[in-house]
C-alpha cells in the first residue's frame, strides 16, 4: 500500500510515506513525555484500516539535529 517503507531523510530513516503523513506539533512535560489521543469513530468502514506512525523531534545530538522513533503499525479491529 506504499505507506510503510524506509527512506533516509535528514540523517534519519523515515518509515512512513511522506505523501500520506500528518504532522502534529507537540509539547512535552519536564521529563520529555507527551500523549496524543486518537479517537476513532464507530464506523464499520474503518475495520481493518492499517495505520502507520513515527515520531521525529529536534535533537542537538542527533544526525543533522533530528532524531526519530522506530515505526509503529496498527490496525483498527471490531
Beta strands, then each sheet from edge to edge (+ up, - down):
strand 1: 4-9
strand 2: 12-16
strand 3: 50-53
strand 4: 56-58
strand 5: 66-68
strand 6: 72-75
sheet 1: 1+ 2-
sheet 2: 3+ 6-
sheet 3: 4+ 5-
end
